[in-house]
Amino acid sequence: MSDQDKKQLIKDREEYQDILNYLNHNQLTEVLSPLDGEGREFWVQAITNPNDSNPIKLDIGNGDFKEFNSNDAKKFLNTKIEQLNKKIGKVN
């Protein structure tokens, strides 16, 4: 396996890990919200939490995408990361 292939495997693993981290933690985001009756808007922080009811579309490889609920997405991502770690380990 070439160095370029190894770099791509590492990049893929990092991308899957970033998605898994997002799904495992609540996120804070700032949104504009009308808080009074006079048309004024204020920046407020909102917690976003991907939940089981919203489908999550993930790249499952070879340009194919599949929709998962949050729990199934986490299982898929953990498995994919484990597979990539094994491939990267074989290269070392």
C-alpha positions as CSV (number, residue, x, y, z in Angstrom):
1,M,0.0,0.0,0.0
2,S,1.4,3.4,-1.0
3,D,1.8,6.4,1.4
4,Q,-1.0,8.1,-0.5
5,D,-3.3,5.2,0.2
6,K,-2.4,5.3,3.9
7,K,-3.0,9.0,4.0
8,Q,-6.4,8.5,2.5
9,L,-7.3,5.9,5.0
10,I,-6.3,8.2,7.9
11,K,-8.3,11.0,6.3
12,D,-11.3,8.8,6.0
13,R,-11.0,7.6,9.6
14,E,-10.7,11.2,10.9
15,E,-13.9,12.2,8.9
16,Y,-15.9,9.3,10.4
17,Q,-14.5,10.1,13.8
18,D,-15.7,13.8,13.5
19,I,-19.2,12.7,12.6
20,L,-19.2,10.2,15.5
21,N,-18.1,13.0,17.9
22,Y,-20.9,15.2,16.6
23,L,-23.5,12.5,17.2
24,N,-22.2,11.7,20.7
25,H,-22.2,15.3,22.1
26,N,-24.7,18.1,22.3
27,Q,-23.7,21.1,20.2
28,L,-24.2,24.8,21.0
29,T,-25.1,27.1,18.1
30,E,-26.1,30.7,18.0
31,V,-29.4,31.7,16.4
32,L,-31.3,34.9,15.9
33,S,-34.5,34.8,17.9
34,P,-37.3,37.3,18.2
35,L,-37.6,37.7,22.0
36,D,-39.9,40.7,22.3
37,G,-43.1,41.9,20.6
38,E,-41.4,45.0,19.0
39,G,-39.6,43.1,16.2
40,R,-36.2,43.1,17.9
41,E,-34.1,40.0,17.5
42,F,-31.4,38.8,19.8
43,W,-28.6,36.2,19.4
44,V,-29.3,33.3,21.7
45,Q,-27.5,30.0,22.1
46,A,-29.5,26.8,21.3
47,I,-28.5,23.2,22.1
48,T,-28.7,21.0,19.1
49,N,-28.9,17.3,19.7
50,P,-29.3,14.9,16.8
51,N,-32.0,12.5,17.9
52,D,-33.3,9.2,16.8
53,S,-36.3,10.6,14.8
54,N,-34.2,12.5,12.2
55,P,-32.6,10.3,9.5
56,I,-28.8,10.8,9.1
57,K,-27.4,10.2,5.6
58,L,-23.9,8.7,5.7
59,D,-21.4,7.9,3.0
60,I,-21.0,4.1,3.3
61,G,-18.2,3.9,0.7
62,N,-17.9,3.7,-3.1
63,G,-20.0,6.8,-3.4
64,D,-23.1,5.2,-1.9
65,F,-25.1,6.8,0.9
66,K,-27.5,5.2,3.4
67,E,-29.9,6.8,5.9
68,F,-29.6,5.7,9.5
69,N,-31.2,6.8,12.8
70,S,-28.8,8.2,15.4
71,N,-28.1,4.9,17.2
72,D,-27.6,2.9,14.0
73,A,-25.3,5.6,12.6
74,K,-23.2,5.4,15.8
75,K,-22.9,1.6,15.4
76,F,-22.0,2.0,11.7
77,L,-19.4,4.7,12.4
78,N,-17.8,2.7,15.3
79,T,-17.5,-0.4,13.0
80,K,-16.1,1.7,10.1
81,I,-13.5,3.4,12.3
82,E,-12.5,0.0,13.7
83,Q,-12.1,-1.4,10.2
84,L,-10.0,1.6,9.1
85,N,-7.8,1.3,12.2
86,K,-7.1,-2.4,11.3
87,K,-6.2,-1.4,7.7
88,I,-4.0,1.4,8.9
89,G,-2.3,-1.0,11.4
90,K,-1.5,-3.5,8.7
91,V,0.3,-0.8,6.7
92,N,2.6,0.1,9.6
